[in-house]
Amino acid sequence: MDTYAPSPVDPVTHASRRDIILRGLIIAPSWLLFVFWWLVVLRSLTWPEARYALLFIGIAFVIIFTATVSWIMHNRRLFLHTVPRTRVWPAVEDFTRDVLGRAVEFRGGLGTIRRADTVLVTASPALKTYAPADSLPRGGGQNADAAPAP
């Protein structure tokens, strides 16, 4: 099936000025709080302990920075070597088998099942059946005969 529909979506490629300002107002105080609490922690340590903590922070920073820059470069490379999408392929609905490989049967047809208020699903190792449950009593189920809760 080679039919397609043109994409009505125009992708946004840049953040708006409002979004940039909002993100800055969230990120800046977060970093200030992070640095403040690390200073509180480092002041309470002896110099050898503080040196070990600073070494840990430095190594973590280098690893996180390198991973982030590598990921950004990877995504940019993908973007630069990819042709823009000009169409959206339609989804193909295939209900012949379920995820476990069992055959699927819709009693009354798929449209009837989609319109039904309640659907009775039965499954065996080889077949999964969907049937409109119009014949079931309203409010029925496994505990229909149980006494109502006080």
N, CA, C and O atoms as a GROMACS GRO file, in nm:
protein
  600
    1MET      N    1   0.085  -0.118   0.000
    1MET     CA    2   0.000   0.000   0.000
    1MET      C    3   0.089   0.123   0.000
    1MET      O    4   0.152   0.154   0.101
    2ASP      N    5   0.095   0.194  -0.112
    2ASP     CA    6   0.183   0.308  -0.126
    2ASP      C    7   0.111   0.441  -0.118
    2ASP      O    8   0.164   0.542  -0.164
    3THR      N    9  -0.007   0.444  -0.062
    3THR     CA   10  -0.077   0.571  -0.050
    3THR      C   11  -0.021   0.647   0.069
    3THR      O   12   0.028   0.587   0.165
    4TYR      N   13  -0.028   0.776   0.062
    4TYR     CA   14   0.020   0.857   0.172
    4TYR      C   15  -0.062   0.985   0.178
    4TYR      O   16  -0.128   1.024   0.082
    5ALA      N   17  -0.055   1.048   0.294
    5ALA     CA   18  -0.122   1.177   0.312
    5ALA      C   19  -0.016   1.282   0.338
    5ALA      O   20   0.076   1.257   0.415
    6PRO      N   21  -0.027   1.400   0.277
    6PRO     CA   22   0.071   1.505   0.307
    6PRO      C   23   0.062   1.545   0.454
    6PRO      O   24  -0.046   1.547   0.512
    7SER      N   25   0.176   1.577   0.511
    7SER     CA   26   0.180   1.612   0.652
    7SER      C   27   0.126   1.754   0.673
    7SER      O   28   0.178   1.848   0.614
    8PRO      N   29   0.022   1.770   0.757
    8PRO     CA   30  -0.031   1.903   0.784
    8PRO      C   31   0.049   1.975   0.892
    8PRO      O   32   0.021   2.091   0.923
    9VAL      N   33   0.148   1.908   0.950
    9VAL     CA   34   0.222   1.963   1.063
    9VAL      C   35   0.346   2.034   1.014
    9VAL      O   36   0.425   1.978   0.937
   10ASP      N   37   0.364   2.158   1.057
   10ASP     CA   38   0.486   2.233   1.029
   10ASP      C   39   0.572   2.224   1.154
   10ASP      O   40   0.536   2.284   1.255
   11PRO      N   41   0.684   2.152   1.152
   11PRO     CA   42   0.760   2.131   1.275
   11PRO      C   43   0.821   2.261   1.326
   11PRO      O   44   0.866   2.345   1.248
   12VAL      N   45   0.823   2.276   1.457
   12VAL     CA   46   0.884   2.392   1.520
   12VAL      C   47   1.032   2.361   1.536
   12VAL      O   48   1.069   2.258   1.594
   13THR      N   49   1.117   2.448   1.485
   13THR     CA   50   1.260   2.422   1.489
   13THR      C   51   1.334   2.505   1.593
   13THR      O   52   1.450   2.477   1.622
   14HIS      N   53   1.270   2.607   1.649
   14HIS     CA   54   1.335   2.692   1.748
   14HIS      C   55   1.240   2.720   1.863
   14HIS      O   56   1.118   2.731   1.844
   15ALA      N   57   1.297   2.732   1.983
   15ALA     CA   58   1.216   2.767   2.099
   15ALA      C   59   1.179   2.916   2.092
   15ALA      O   60   1.256   2.998   2.043
   16SER      N   61   1.061   2.947   2.141
   16SER     CA   62   1.019   3.087   2.141
   16SER      C   63   1.095   3.163   2.249
   16SER      O   64   1.152   3.103   2.340
   17ARG      N   65   1.095   3.294   2.238
   17ARG     CA   66   1.164   3.378   2.337
   17ARG      C   67   1.105   3.355   2.477
   17ARG      O   68   1.178   3.351   2.576
   18ARG      N   69   0.972   3.339   2.484
   18ARG     CA   70   0.906   3.314   2.612
   18ARG      C   71   0.954   3.183   2.674
   18ARG      O   72   0.980   3.177   2.794
   19ASP      N   73   0.967   3.078   2.592
   19ASP     CA   74   1.014   2.948   2.643
   19ASP      C   75   1.158   2.958   2.693
   19ASP      O   76   1.192   2.899   2.796
   20ILE      N   77   1.242   3.030   2.620
   20ILE     CA   78   1.382   3.045   2.661
   20ILE      C   79   1.390   3.117   2.795
   20ILE      O   80   1.465   3.076   2.884
   21ILE      N   81   1.314   3.225   2.810
   21ILE     CA   82   1.315   3.301   2.937
   21ILE      C   83   1.261   3.214   3.050
   21ILE      O   84   1.318   3.213   3.159
   22LEU      N   85   1.152   3.143   3.027
   22LEU     CA   86   1.094   3.056   3.129
   22LEU      C   87   1.193   2.949   3.174
   22LEU      O   88   1.209   2.925   3.294
   23ARG      N   89   1.259   2.885   3.078
   23ARG     CA   90   1.359   2.782   3.114
   23ARG      C   91   1.473   2.843   3.193
   23ARG      O   92   1.521   2.782   3.289
   24GLY      N   93   1.517   2.962   3.153
   24GLY     CA   94   1.624   3.030   3.227
   24GLY      C   95   1.584   3.061   3.370
   24GLY      O   96   1.665   3.048   3.462
   25LEU      N   97   1.458   3.103   3.389
   25LEU     CA   98   1.410   3.135   3.524
   25LEU      C   99   1.399   3.010   3.612
   25LEU      O  100   1.404   3.019   3.734
   26ILE      N  101   1.385   2.895   3.550
   26ILE     CA  102   1.380   2.770   3.626
   26ILE      C  103   1.520   2.716   3.650
   26ILE      O  104   1.552   2.670   3.760
   27ILE      N  105   1.606   2.721   3.547
   27ILE     CA  106   1.738   2.659   3.555
   27ILE      C  107   1.833   2.738   3.644
   27ILE      O  108   1.906   2.679   3.724
   28ALA      N  109   1.835   2.871   3.632
   28ALA     CA  110   1.932   2.952   3.708
   28ALA      C  111   1.917   2.934   3.859
   28ALA      O  112   2.017   2.906   3.926
   29PRO      N  113   1.796   2.947   3.917
   29PRO     CA  114   1.786   2.926   4.062
   29PRO      C  115   1.820   2.781   4.103
   29PRO      O  116   1.871   2.758   4.212
   30SER      N  117   1.791   2.687   4.016
   30SER     CA  118   1.824   2.547   4.047
   30SER      C  119   1.975   2.529   4.060
   30SER      O  120   2.022   2.465   4.154
   31TRP      N  121   2.050   2.585   3.966
   31TRP     CA  122   2.195   2.575   3.973
   31TRP      C  123   2.250   2.651   4.094
   31TRP      O  124   2.343   2.605   4.159
   32LEU      N  125   2.194   2.767   4.124
   32LEU     CA  126   2.239   2.843   4.242
   32LEU      C  127   2.216   2.762   4.370
   32LEU      O  128   2.303   2.759   4.457
   33LEU      N  129   2.102   2.698   4.380
   33LEU     CA  130   2.074   2.614   4.496
   33LEU      C  131   2.169   2.495   4.502
   33LEU      O  132   2.216   2.459   4.610
   34PHE      N  133   2.199   2.434   4.389
   34PHE     CA  134   2.292   2.322   4.382
   34PHE      C  135   2.430   2.364   4.433
   34PHE      O  136   2.490   2.297   4.517
   35VAL      N  137   2.481   2.477   4.381
   35VAL     CA  138   2.614   2.526   4.422
   35VAL      C  139   2.613   2.564   4.569
   35VAL      O  140   2.708   2.533   4.641
   36PHE      N  141   2.507   2.630   4.616
   36PHE     CA  142   2.499   2.670   4.757
   36PHE      C  143   2.510   2.548   4.849
   36PHE      O  144   2.587   2.550   4.945
   37TRP      N  145   2.433   2.444   4.820
   37TRP     CA  146   2.436   2.327   4.909
   37TRP      C  147   2.568   2.252   4.901
   37TRP      O  148   2.611   2.194   5.001
   38TRP      N  149   2.632   2.250   4.785
   38TRP     CA  150   2.765   2.189   4.780
   38TRP      C  151   2.864   2.270   4.862
   38TRP      O  152   2.951   2.213   4.928
   39LEU      N  153   2.852   2.402   4.860
   39LEU     CA  154   2.939   2.484   4.945
   39LEU      C  155   2.915   2.455   5.093
   39LEU      O  156   3.011   2.449   5.170
   40VAL      N  157   2.790   2.438   5.134
   40VAL     CA  158   2.759   2.402   5.272
   40VAL      C  159   2.824   2.270   5.308
   40VAL      O  160   2.883   2.256   5.415
   41VAL      N  161   2.814   2.173   5.219
   41VAL     CA  162   2.873   2.041   5.245
   41VAL      C  163   3.024   2.051   5.251
   41VAL      O  164   3.086   1.997   5.343
   42LEU      N  165   3.086   2.120   5.156
   42LEU     CA  166   3.232   2.128   5.153
   42LEU      C  167   3.289   2.202   5.272
   42LEU      O  168   3.398   2.168   5.319
   43ARG      N  169   3.219   2.302   5.324
   43ARG     CA  170   3.267   2.376   5.441
   43ARG      C  171   3.266   2.290   5.568
   43ARG      O  172   3.341   2.315   5.662
   44SER      N  173   3.181   2.189   5.569
   44SER     CA  174   3.172   2.105   5.688
   44SER      C  175   3.273   1.990   5.687
   44SER      O  176   3.280   1.912   5.782
   45LEU      N  177   3.352   1.979   5.580
   45LEU     CA  178   3.448   1.870   5.567
   45LEU      C  179   3.590   1.916   5.599
   45LEU      O  180   3.621   2.035   5.593
   46THR      N  181   3.674   1.819   5.633
   46THR     CA  182   3.816   1.849   5.646
   46THR      C  183   3.874   1.861   5.505
   46THR      O  184   3.811   1.820   5.408
   47TRP      N  185   3.996   1.918   5.493
   47TRP     CA  186   4.053   1.941   5.362
   47TRP      C  187   4.069   1.811   5.282
   47TRP      O  188   4.034   1.811   5.164
   48PRO      N  189   4.121   1.700   5.338
   48PRO     CA  190   4.131   1.576   5.258
   48PRO      C  191   3.995   1.526   5.209
   48PRO      O  192   3.982   1.478   5.097
   49GLU      N  193   3.893   1.538   5.295
   49GLU     CA  194   3.758   1.496   5.252
   49GLU      C  195   3.705   1.588   5.144
   49GLU      O  196   3.646   1.543   5.046
   50ALA      N  197   3.727   1.718   5.160
   50ALA     CA  198   3.680   1.815   5.062
   50ALA      C  199   3.751   1.795   4.928
   50ALA      O  200   3.689   1.807   4.823
   51ARG      N  201   3.881   1.764   4.933
   51ARG     CA  202   3.956   1.741   4.810
   51ARG      C  203   3.900   1.620   4.735
   51ARG      O  204   3.887   1.623   4.612
   52TYR      N  205   3.866   1.514   4.808
   52TYR     CA  206   3.806   1.395   4.748
   52TYR      C  207   3.670   1.430   4.687
   52TYR      O  208   3.639   1.386   4.576
   53ALA      N  209   3.589   1.509   4.758
   53ALA     CA  210   3.457   1.549   4.707
   53ALA      C  211   3.472   1.635   4.582
   53ALA      O  212   3.398   1.617   4.485
   54LEU      N  213   3.567   1.729   4.583
   54LEU     CA  214   3.590   1.814   4.466
   54LEU      C  215   3.638   1.732   4.346
   54LEU      O  216   3.601   1.759   4.232
   55LEU      N  217   3.722   1.632   4.373
   55LEU     CA  218   3.766   1.543   4.266
   55LEU      C  219   3.647   1.468   4.206
   55LEU      O  220   3.635   1.455   4.085
   56PHE      N  221   3.560   1.418   4.293
   56PHE     CA  222   3.440   1.347   4.247
   56PHE      C  223   3.352   1.440   4.163
   56PHE      O  224   3.306   1.400   4.056
   57ILE      N  225   3.329   1.562   4.210
   57ILE     CA  226   3.246   1.658   4.137
   57ILE      C  227   3.310   1.689   4.001
   57ILE      O  228   3.240   1.695   3.900
   58GLY      N  229   3.441   1.708   3.999
   58GLY     CA  230   3.510   1.739   3.874
   58GLY      C  231   3.500   1.626   3.773
   58GLY      O  232   3.472   1.649   3.655
   59ILE      N  233   3.523   1.502   3.818
   59ILE     CA  234   3.515   1.387   3.728
   59ILE      C  235   3.372   1.370   3.677
   59ILE      O  236   3.350   1.345   3.559
   60ALA      N  237   3.273   1.383   3.767
   60ALA     CA  238   3.133   1.371   3.726
   60ALA      C  239   3.097   1.479   3.625
   60ALA      O  240   3.025   1.452   3.529
   61PHE      N  241   3.147   1.601   3.646
   61PHE     CA  242   3.119   1.709   3.552
   61PHE      C  243   3.176   1.678   3.414
   61PHE      O  244   3.108   1.696   3.314
   62VAL      N  245   3.299   1.631   3.410
   62VAL     CA  246   3.362   1.599   3.281
   62VAL      C  247   3.286   1.488   3.210
   62VAL      O  248   3.262   1.497   3.089
   63ILE      N  249   3.246   1.384   3.283
   63ILE     CA  250   3.173   1.273   3.222
   63ILE      C  251   3.037   1.320   3.170
   63ILE      O  252   2.999   1.288   3.057
   64ILE      N  253   2.965   1.396   3.251
   64ILE     CA  254   2.832   1.443   3.210
   64ILE      C  255   2.842   1.540   3.093
   64ILE      O  256   2.764   1.532   2.998
   65PHE      N  257   2.938   1.630   3.099
   65PHE     CA  258   2.957   1.726   2.990
   65PHE      C  259   2.993   1.655   2.860
   65PHE      O  260   2.937   1.686   2.754
   66THR      N  261   3.085   1.559   2.867
   66THR     CA  262   3.127   1.485   2.748
   66THR      C  263   3.011   1.404   2.690
   66THR      O  264   2.991   1.403   2.568
   67ALA      N  265   2.935   1.339   2.775
   67ALA     CA  266   2.821   1.260   2.728
   67ALA      C  267   2.716   1.350   2.663
   67ALA      O  268   2.661   1.315   2.558
   68THR      N  269   2.690   1.465   2.723
   68THR     CA  270   2.590   1.557   2.668
   68THR      C  271   2.633   1.612   2.533
   68THR      O  272   2.554   1.614   2.439
   69VAL      N  273   2.758   1.657   2.523
   69VAL     CA  274   2.807   1.711   2.396
   69VAL      C  275   2.810   1.602   2.289
   69VAL      O  276   2.776   1.628   2.174
   70SER      N  277   2.849   1.481   2.326
   70SER     CA  278   2.850   1.370   2.230
   70SER      C  279   2.709   1.342   2.179
   70SER      O  280   2.689   1.318   2.060
   71TRP      N  281   2.611   1.343   2.269
   71TRP     CA  282   2.473   1.316   2.230
   71TRP      C  283   2.421   1.426   2.137
   71TRP      O  284   2.353   1.398   2.039
   72ILE      N  285   2.453   1.550   2.169
   72ILE     CA  286   2.411   1.663   2.084
   72ILE      C  287   2.473   1.650   1.945
   72ILE      O  288   2.404   1.668   1.844
   73MET      N  289   2.602   1.618   1.939
   73MET     CA  290   2.669   1.604   1.810
   73MET      C  291   2.610   1.488   1.730
   73MET      O  292   2.592   1.497   1.609
   74HIS      N  293   2.580   1.378   1.799
   74HIS     CA  294   2.517   1.263   1.733
   74HIS      C  295   2.383   1.302   1.673
   74HIS      O  296   2.355   1.269   1.558
   75ASN      N  297   2.299   1.372   1.749
   75ASN     CA  298   2.167   1.413   1.700
   75ASN      C  299   2.179   1.513   1.585
   75ASN      O  300   2.102   1.506   1.490
   76ARG      N  301   2.274   1.604   1.593
   76ARG     CA  302   2.295   1.700   1.483
   76ARG      C  303   2.338   1.628   1.356
   76ARG      O  304   2.293   1.662   1.247
   77ARG      N  305   2.427   1.528   1.371
   77ARG     CA  306   2.473   1.451   1.256
   77ARG      C  307   2.355   1.377   1.191
   77ARG      O  308   2.343   1.372   1.069
   78LEU      N  309   2.269   1.319   1.276
   78LEU     CA  310   2.150   1.252   1.222
   78LEU      C  311   2.061   1.350   1.147
   78LEU      O  312   2.011   1.321   1.038
   79PHE      N  313   2.042   1.467   1.206
   79PHE     CA  314   1.956   1.568   1.145
   79PHE      C  315   2.012   1.615   1.011
   79PHE      O  316   1.937   1.631   0.915
   80LEU      N  317   2.142   1.637   1.004
   80LEU     CA  318   2.203   1.688   0.882
   80LEU      C  319   2.206   1.586   0.769
   80LEU      O  320   2.212   1.624   0.652
   81HIS      N  321   2.202   1.458   0.802
   81HIS     CA  322   2.209   1.354   0.700
   81HIS      C  323   2.074   1.289   0.673
   81HIS      O  324   2.068   1.184   0.610
   82THR      N  325   1.967   1.349   0.719
   82THR     CA  326   1.835   1.293   0.699
   82THR      C  327   1.754   1.386   0.609
   82THR      O  328   1.759   1.508   0.622
   83VAL      N  329   1.680   1.326   0.519
   83VAL     CA  330   1.594   1.403   0.430
   83VAL      C  331   1.467   1.440   0.507
   83VAL      O  332   1.411   1.356   0.578
   84PRO      N  333   1.421   1.563   0.496
   84PRO     CA  334   1.298   1.601   0.566
   84PRO      C  335   1.180   1.514   0.522
   84PRO      O  336   1.167   1.479   0.405
   85ARG      N  337   1.096   1.483   0.616
   85ARG     CA  338   0.979   1.401   0.585
   85ARG      C  339   0.875   1.487   0.513
   85ARG      O  340   0.839   1.594   0.562
   86THR      N  341   0.828   1.440   0.400
   86THR     CA  342   0.732   1.516   0.321
   86THR      C  343   0.592   1.456   0.327
   86THR      O  344   0.497   1.516   0.277
   87ARG      N  345   0.580   1.340   0.387
   87ARG     CA  346   0.450   1.276   0.395
   87ARG      C  347   0.443   1.189   0.521
   87ARG      O  348   0.545   1.149   0.577
   88VAL      N  349   0.322   1.162   0.562
   88VAL     CA  350   0.298   1.076   0.677
   88VAL      C  351   0.230   0.951   0.625
   88VAL      O  352   0.121   0.958   0.567
   89TRP      N  353   0.293   0.836   0.645
   89TRP     CA  354   0.235   0.711   0.599
   89TRP      C  355   0.122   0.670   0.690
   89TRP      O  356   0.133   0.681   0.812
   90PRO      N  357   0.012   0.621   0.633
   90PRO     CA  358  -0.101   0.581   0.718
   90PRO      C  359  -0.067   0.456   0.799
   90PRO      O  360   0.010   0.371   0.756
   91ALA      N  361  -0.126   0.448   0.916
   91ALA     CA  362  -0.108   0.331   1.001
   91ALA      C  363  -0.191   0.216   0.943
   91ALA      O  364  -0.303   0.236   0.897
   92VAL      N  365  -0.135   0.098   0.946
   92VAL     CA  366  -0.205  -0.020   0.896
   92VAL      C  367  -0.259  -0.096   1.017
   92VAL      O  368  -0.183  -0.140   1.104
   93GLU      N  369  -0.390  -0.112   1.020
   93GLU     CA  370  -0.452  -0.186   1.129
   93GLU      C  371  -0.461  -0.332   1.089
   93GLU      O  372  -0.538  -0.368   1.000
   94ASP      N  373  -0.383  -0.417   1.155
   94ASP     CA  374  -0.385  -0.559   1.126
   94ASP      C  375  -0.427  -0.632   1.254
   94ASP      O  376  -0.349  -0.646   1.348
   95PHE      N  377  -0.552  -0.677   1.255
   95PHE     CA  378  -0.606  -0.744   1.372
   95PHE      C  379  -0.621  -0.894   1.349
   95PHE      O  380  -0.704  -0.958   1.413
   96THR      N  381  -0.543  -0.950   1.257
   96THR     CA  382  -0.556  -1.094   1.231
   96THR      C  383  -0.496  -1.177   1.343
   96THR      O  384  -0.540  -1.289   1.367
   97ARG      N  385  -0.394  -1.124   1.412
   97ARG     CA  386  -0.330  -1.195   1.522
   97ARG      C  387  -0.302  -1.097   1.635
   97ARG      O  388  -0.281  -0.978   1.610
   98ASP      N  389  -0.301  -1.148   1.760
   98ASP     CA  390  -0.266  -1.061   1.872
   98ASP      C  391  -0.115  -1.068   1.895
   98ASP      O  392  -0.044  -1.134   1.819
   99VAL      N  393  -0.067  -1.001   2.000
   99VAL     CA  394   0.078  -0.994   2.023
   99VAL      C  395   0.138  -1.130   2.059
   99VAL      O  396   0.258  -1.149   2.047
  100LEU      N  397   0.055  -1.224   2.103
  100LEU     CA  398   0.104  -1.358   2.135
  100LEU      C  399   0.094  -1.454   2.017
  100LEU      O  400   0.129  -1.571   2.030
  101GLY      N  401   0.047  -1.405   1.903
  101GLY     CA  402   0.039  -1.486   1.783
  101GLY      C  403  -0.090  -1.564   1.767
  101GLY      O  404  -0.104  -1.642   1.673
  102ARG      N  405  -0.186  -1.544   1.857
  102ARG     CA  406  -0.315  -1.614   1.845
  102ARG      C  407  -0.400  -1.549   1.738
  102ARG      O  408  -0.395  -1.428   1.717
  103ALA      N  409  -0.480  -1.631   1.671
  103ALA     CA  410  -0.576  -1.578   1.575
  103ALA      C  411  -0.681  -1.497   1.651
  103ALA      O  412  -0.714  -1.530   1.765
  104VAL      N  413  -0.731  -1.392   1.590
  104VAL     CA  414  -0.829  -1.304   1.654
  104VAL      C  415  -0.959  -1.310   1.574
  104VAL      O  416  -0.959  -1.305   1.451
  105GLU      N  417  -1.069  -1.321   1.647
  105GLU     CA  418  -1.201  -1.326   1.585
  105GLU      C  419  -1.290  -1.219   1.647
  105GLU      O  420  -1.295  -1.204   1.769
  106PHE      N  421  -1.360  -1.144   1.561
  106PHE     CA  422  -1.454  -1.042   1.606
  106PHE      C  423  -1.594  -1.087   1.571
  106PHE      O  424  -1.632  -1.084   1.454
  107ARG      N  425  -1.671  -1.129   1.669
  107ARG     CA  426  -1.807  -1.174   1.642
  107ARG      C  427  -1.894  -1.051   1.617
  107ARG      O  428  -1.902  -0.960   1.700
  108GLY      N  429  -1.959  -1.049   1.502
  108GLY     CA  430  -2.041  -0.935   1.465
  108GLY      C  431  -1.962  -0.832   1.386
  108GLY      O  432  -2.019  -0.733   1.341
  109GLY      N  433  -1.833  -0.853   1.368
  109GLY     CA  434  -1.751  -0.760   1.292
  109GLY      C  435  -1.682  -0.658   1.382
  109GLY      O  436  -1.725  -0.632   1.494
  110LEU      N  437  -1.575  -0.602   1.332
  110LEU     CA  438  -1.496  -0.505   1.408
  110LEU      C  439  -1.576  -0.380   1.442
  110LEU      O  440  -1.563  -0.326   1.552
  111GLY      N  441  -1.660  -0.334   1.349
  111GLY     CA  442  -1.741  -0.215   1.376
  111GLY      C  443  -1.837  -0.237   1.491
  111GLY      O  444  -1.856  -0.147   1.573
  112THR      N  445  -1.896  -0.355   1.499
  112THR     CA  446  -1.988  -0.387   1.609
  112THR      C  447  -1.913  -0.386   1.742
  112THR      O  448  -1.963  -0.335   1.842
  113ILE      N  449  -1.793  -0.442   1.743
  113ILE     CA  450  -1.714  -0.447   1.866
  113ILE      C  451  -1.675  -0.305   1.909
  113ILE      O  452  -1.677  -0.273   2.028
  114ARG      N  453  -1.641  -0.222   1.814
  114ARG     CA  454  -1.601  -0.084   1.848
  114ARG      C  455  -1.719  -0.003   1.903
  114ARG      O  456  -1.698   0.086   1.985
  115ARG      N  457  -1.840  -0.033   1.859
  115ARG     CA  458  -1.958   0.041   1.907
  115ARG      C  459  -2.018  -0.017   2.034
  115ARG      O  460  -2.099   0.049   2.098
  116ALA      N  461  -1.981  -0.138   2.070
  116ALA     CA  462  -2.043  -0.205   2.184
  116ALA      C  463  -2.005  -0.136   2.315
  116ALA      O  464  -1.892  -0.090   2.333
  117ASP      N  465  -2.103  -0.129   2.407
  117ASP     CA  466  -2.077  -0.073   2.540
  117ASP      C  467  -1.985  -0.164   2.620
  117ASP      O  468  -1.895  -0.118   2.691
  118THR      N  469  -2.008  -0.293   2.608
  118THR     CA  470  -1.929  -0.390   2.681
  118THR      C  471  -1.888  -0.500   2.584
  118THR      O  472  -1.967  -0.544   2.500
  119VAL      N  473  -1.763  -0.543   2.596
  119VAL     CA  474  -1.711  -0.646   2.508
  119VAL      C  475  -1.663  -0.763   2.594
  119VAL      O  476  -1.589  -0.746   2.691
  120LEU      N  477  -1.707  -0.882   2.555
  120LEU     CA  478  -1.665  -1.004   2.623
  120LEU      C  479  -1.545  -1.060   2.547
  120LEU      O  480  -1.554  -1.087   2.427
  121VAL      N  481  -1.433  -1.077   2.618
  121VAL     CA  482  -1.311  -1.127   2.557
  121VAL      C  483  -1.283  -1.265   2.613
  121VAL      O  484  -1.272  -1.283   2.734
  122THR      N  485  -1.272  -1.363   2.524
  122THR     CA  486  -1.235  -1.498   2.566
  122THR      C  487  -1.108  -1.535   2.491
  122THR      O  488  -1.089  -1.498   2.376
  123ALA      N  489  -1.022  -1.610   2.560
  123ALA     CA  490  -0.895  -1.646   2.500
  123ALA      C  491  -0.862  -1.791   2.528
  123ALA      O  492  -0.885  -1.842   2.638
  124SER      N  493  -0.807  -1.855   2.428
  124SER     CA  494  -0.753  -1.990   2.443
  124SER      C  495  -0.611  -1.984   2.388
  124SER      O  496  -0.571  -1.881   2.334
  125PRO      N  497  -0.534  -2.090   2.399
  125PRO     CA  498  -0.398  -2.085   2.347
  125PRO      C  499  -0.390  -2.055   2.197
  125PRO      O  500  -0.288  -2.003   2.150
  126ALA      N  501  -0.495  -2.086   2.120
  126ALA     CA  502  -0.489  -2.067   1.975
  126ALA      C  503  -0.578  -1.954   1.924
  126ALA      O  504  -0.559  -1.908   1.811
  127LEU      N  505  -0.676  -1.907   2.003
  127LEU     CA  506  -0.774  -1.812   1.952
  127LEU      C  507  -0.815  -1.712   2.059
  127LEU      O  508  -0.831  -1.746   2.176
  128LYS      N  509  -0.830  -1.587   2.017
  128LYS     CA  510  -0.882  -1.482   2.104
  128LYS      C  511  -1.008  -1.429   2.038
  128LYS      O  512  -1.006  -1.390   1.921
  129THR      N  513  -1.120  -1.427   2.113
  129THR     CA  514  -1.248  -1.389   2.056
  129THR      C  515  -1.303  -1.266   2.127
  129THR      O  516  -1.303  -1.258   2.250
  130TYR      N  517  -1.350  -1.169   2.049
  130TYR     CA  518  -1.416  -1.051   2.100
  130TYR      C  519  -1.563  -1.061   2.057
  130TYR      O  520  -1.592  -1.084   1.940
  131ALA      N  521  -1.653  -1.044   2.152
  131ALA     CA  522  -1.796  -1.052   2.121
  131ALA      C  523  -1.868  -0.941   2.196
  131ALA      O  524  -1.834  -0.912   2.311
  132PRO      N  525  -1.969  -0.879   2.134
  132PRO     CA  526  -2.047  -0.779   2.208
  132PRO      C  527  -2.118  -0.849   2.322
  132PRO      O  528  -2.177  -0.956   2.305
  133ALA      N  529  -2.112  -0.789   2.438
  133ALA     CA  530  -2.168  -0.853   2.557
  133ALA      C  531  -2.306  -0.798   2.588
  133ALA      O  532  -2.339  -0.777   2.705
  134ASP      N  533  -2.388  -0.775   2.486
  134ASP     CA  534  -2.522  -0.722   2.507
  134ASP      C  535  -2.609  -0.820   2.583
  134ASP      O  536  -2.703  -0.780   2.651
  135SER      N  537  -2.578  -0.949   2.574
  135SER     CA  538  -2.661  -1.049   2.641
  135SER      C  539  -2.628  -1.060   2.790
  135SER      O  540  -2.702  -1.125   2.864
  136LEU      N  541  -2.520  -0.999   2.834
  136LEU     CA  542  -2.486  -1.003   2.977
  136LEU      C  543  -2.578  -0.911   3.054
  136LEU      O  544  -2.618  -0.806   3.002
  137PRO      N  545  -2.614  -0.947   3.178
  137PRO     CA  546  -2.696  -0.856   3.258
  137PRO      C  547  -2.617  -0.732   3.294
  137PRO      O  548  -2.496  -0.738   3.315
  138ARG      N  549  -2.685  -0.619   3.301
  138ARG     CA  550  -2.621  -0.494   3.339
  138ARG      C  551  -2.561  -0.508   3.479
  138ARG      O  552  -2.625  -0.562   3.569
  139GLY      N  553  -2.440  -0.459   3.496
  139GLY     CA  554  -2.375  -0.467   3.626
  139GLY      C  555  -2.328  -0.607   3.659
  139GLY      O  556  -2.290  -0.636   3.772
  140GLY      N  557  -2.332  -0.695   3.559
  140GLY     CA  558  -2.292  -0.833   3.582
  140GLY      C  559  -2.141  -0.845   3.596
  140GLY      O  560  -2.067  -0.747   3.586
  141GLY      N  561  -2.100  -0.963   3.619
  141GLY     CA  562  -1.958  -0.990   3.635
  141GLY      C  563  -1.940  -1.103   3.732
  141GLY      O  564  -2.038  -1.166   3.772
  142GLN      N  565  -1.820  -1.131   3.770
  142GLN     CA  566  -1.790  -1.243   3.858
  142GLN      C  567  -1.854  -1.226   3.995
  142GLN      O  568  -1.896  -1.324   4.057
  143ASN      N  569  -1.863  -1.104   4.044
  143ASN     CA  570  -1.914  -1.080   4.179
  143ASN      C  571  -2.056  -1.024   4.178
  143ASN      O  572  -2.095  -0.957   4.274
  144ALA      N  573  -2.132  -1.051   4.074
  144ALA     CA  574  -2.266  -0.993   4.064
  144ALA      C  575  -2.358  -1.046   4.172
  144ALA      O  576  -2.447  -0.975   4.217
  145ASP      N  577  -2.337  -1.171   4.215
  145ASP     CA  578  -2.425  -1.230   4.318
  145ASP      C  579  -2.379  -1.196   4.459
  145ASP      O  580  -2.451  -1.225   4.554
  146ALA      N  581  -2.262  -1.136   4.475
  146ALA     CA  582  -2.212  -1.105   4.609
  146ALA      C  583  -2.296  -0.996   4.673
  146ALA      O  584  -2.357  -0.914   4.604
  147ALA      N  585  -2.299  -0.999   4.801
  147ALA     CA  586  -2.376  -0.898   4.875
  147ALA      C  587  -2.310  -0.762   4.859
  147ALA      O  588  -2.187  -0.753   4.857
  148PRO      N  589  -2.390  -0.656   4.848
  148PRO     CA  590  -2.331  -0.522   4.832
  148PRO      C  591  -2.256  -0.480   4.960
  148PRO      O  592  -2.294  -0.518   5.070
  149ALA      N  593  -2.153  -0.402   4.941
  149ALA     CA  594  -2.075  -0.355   5.056
  149ALA      C  595  -2.158  -0.256   5.136
  149ALA      O  596  -2.236  -0.181   5.079
  150PRO      N  597  -2.141  -0.256   5.268
  150PRO     CA  598  -2.219  -0.163   5.352
  150PRO      C  599  -2.176  -0.021   5.333
  150PRO      O  600  -2.231   0.069   5.396
   0.00000   0.00000   0.00000
